[in-house]
Amino acid sequence: MDVVQISENEYCVGDHSIFVFPSENLIHGIIRGEQTPECARTIEPLIVKLNKTIKGKTSYLVDLNEAGKSSPEARKTWARLSDEQDIHKVAVFGMHPVAKILASFVMRFTQNNEMHFFKTKEGAITWLKK
């Protein structure tokens, strides 16, 4: 699976989109379809690289509205990324039935207490800005 840089702040990995906003200390991911082990292995170093472009702690906004099933390896990768020391907050949102299940798996395995699930993007953004 390849990482394709669309613009200075936008990347695609398969059907997934990742945006970085250094001035806002934010990485926004839109997850579409299944999250395979290959996908997780490709996204993880990209996220680590993008996180280094941000000064200070990074917040994450993760859209799971179009997410599909997540492999156990991918869930472990997301939990590991959520536990990085440079993470401020992680806001996950989505109304798709798989979204809440996926978020609950990751939240169960992470040590990050600043990770919450929201039904809407607006609710997630409001919490991130607090």
QUIHU-V605709 format. One record per helix or strand. SS is the DSSP state (@ for helix, = for strand). FROM is the first residue (numbers start at 0). TO is the last residue. If there is no record, write none. Layout:
ss:SS from:FROM to:TO
ss:SS from:FROM to:TO
//
This chain:
ss:= from:2 to:6
ss:= from:9 to:12
ss:= from:15 to:20
ss:@ from:21 to:23
ss:= from:25 to:34
ss:@ from:36 to:50
ss:= from:57 to:69
ss:@ from:71 to:81
ss:= from:86 to:92
ss:@ from:96 to:108
ss:= from:114 to:117
ss:@ from:120 to:128
//
